[in-house]
Amino acid sequence: MQAWQVHENGEPSEVMRLSDVERPTPGDGQILLRVRAANINFPDALMVRGHYQVRPPLPFTPGVEICGETEDGRRVIANPALPHGGFAEYAVADAAAVLPAPDSLDDAEAAALHIGYQTGWFGLHRRARLEAGETLLVHAAAGGVGSAAVQLGKAAGATVIGVVGGSDKAAVARELGCDVVVDRRAVDVVGAVKEATGGRGADVIYDPVGGEAYAQSTKVVAFEGRIVVVGFASGTIPSPALNHALVKNYSILGLHWGLYNTKNPKLVQHCHEQLTDLAARGAIKPLVSERVPLDGAAAAVQRVADGVTTGRVAVVPQNGAAV
């Protein structure tokens, strides 16, 4: 079969190599899956660079989120067990963590429903307790993680403010349903958010960016607001001033979704049921901006790493050709 492999860490376009390799052999409690679609996540790029908290042994195949097919023909969503990741024709996954793919979504959309939407659901509902009528601010609202949070926020009855970088991404954020779109390249984010909220600020702020975005969040968070720290796509990890959180009376909430798989896996299943229902009702639908063939994976991962994509980019192997 064909699989992308990383033999040394570096930029995806430089170190990812498409190779002919043996199909992976499932270990105890694992199953073999034919990859129908693999979604590209920012952690894939970080992993290739060697900058992620998980560092699989070299060589490894990246790709942490797939829609796959079991040997008995079931269509499922899974997080492949590294080093046998999803940018390949076959991957392996822990059988206990495999979830049914929603019938309402195609393969690429189903692959994209998992990590980003689970993260959004846990961040907004489990951690921040978002309520209908509240104002939600989403940084990087046109990206894969942000677009999921926008849709989940709208589905929960919140007023959603999306912060983006550039006019093209602003258009995407509007299409996603943002009530207010702030282009950080064109206007002052803090001033625009204060104006949009009548000076009150946002009740919940969803931040997968860190750096300057986090600093802006602290200036526009409302009384008893909640800042959900999801990631650091900017590459800069902020150091919160806790005295500021005290005097403004807001909460800083960390979210590491992967921990729920080991700490409380039943909640992951419950979340998937909620997401499947929302997808069936048309309340959420993953934004898949590109579907690329397997041989285009390295270039696509590089585009995600460079922050020039919107929504999700999915790698779709050759229609399950026999290998």
Order of alpha helices (4+ residues) and beta strands (2+ residues): beta-alpha-beta-beta-alpha-beta-beta-beta-beta-alpha-alpha-beta-alpha-beta-alpha-beta-alpha-beta-alpha-beta-alpha-beta-alpha-alpha-beta-alpha-beta
